[in-house]
Amino acid sequence: MELFVKVMNVVNDIVWHPVMCVFLMFAALWFTFHLRGMQVRRFGDMLKCLTEKGDNKQDTGLSSFQAFATTVGGRVGTAQHGAKPQHETVVKVFPNGIKAAGRL
């Protein structure tokens, strides 16, 4: 297991530092050029979509902004792959079958 971790650290250092960073910069420039700067041109449309109200007053679903915030929170909040957990979650099953979760 120790050998595997060492190998993965070496691969991670090679891929993510010089090679991948340069590749991502070139990919960003390529997409910007070929899509004619869509991330800048359509910024106003994005804001309009995020702030518009729904047509149906009885609609109990998520608004556009709520869906956006949920999606961003799900992606940004999962970036601690190698971090040590600050707490442990414990699940206890009682004799009557009820499960309770708590943090240590």
N, C-alpha and C positions, 0 to 999 in steps of 0.2 A: 504494500500500500504506500509506503514511503517513497519507493521508486516511482510509482505512478504519479504521486503529487509533485515530485521533482521534475519529471518529464513534462507534466502539464504546465508547470510554472515556466519552464524554458520555452515551450511552444507559445504560451500566452504572452510572454515578453517579446518574442520575435514577431508574432502576428499583430499584436495591438499597438506596439509603440511605433516603429517606423513605417512598416508596410501598410497597415490598415489605415492609419491616419492620412497618409498621402493619397491612398486610393479613395478614401471618403471625400477628400477635398476635390479631387479630380471628378468624382462622380457628381458632387454637388454643382460644380461648374458646368459639366456636361448637361445635366438635367435643366439647369437654369437657362442655358443657351438654347437647347432644343425645344423646351417648353415656353420659350420667349418670356422668361421671368414671371411665370404664373404665380409664384408665391408673393410677388409684389403687386402684379396687375390685379389679382383677384382678392386682395386683402379686404377691400370694402364689401365685396359680396359675402366674404366669410363672416364679417361682423354683422351684416344684415341678417344672415341665416341664424346666427347665434342669438340674436336679440328679438327675432320676430315672435309674435304670439300665435298660438294655434287657432284654427278656424272654429273648432267645436268647443263650446263653453263647458260641455259635460265631459270632456276628455280628461281622464284622471291619470294619463300617462306622464312620462317625463317631458319637460320642455327641452328645447334644443340645447340650451346652456347646461341644463342638468345632465343631459346625456354626454355632452362634451367634457364636463368636469369629472364625471364618473369614469370616462375612458382615460383621461389624462391621469387621474389619481391611481387607476389600476396599473398603468404603465410606469409612471414615475415612482410609485411606492414599492416596486418590486426590484429595485436596483441594488439590494444588499445581499448578493449571492454569497459572498465570502465572509460577510460580517458575522461576528459571534452574536447569538441571540441574547437580548438583555433579560429575557424571562423565559420560562418554560410554561407551556399550557398543560394542565393536568385535567384529565376527564375521569370523573368518579361515577360509577354506576351503583345506585342504591338498590336495596333488595326489591323494591317495588318496580324497578325497571327505569326509573327516571335518571337521566344523565345530567350531570352538572359539570361545567368547565370553569376552571379558574387559573389564575397565574401564580407562579411561585415567586 
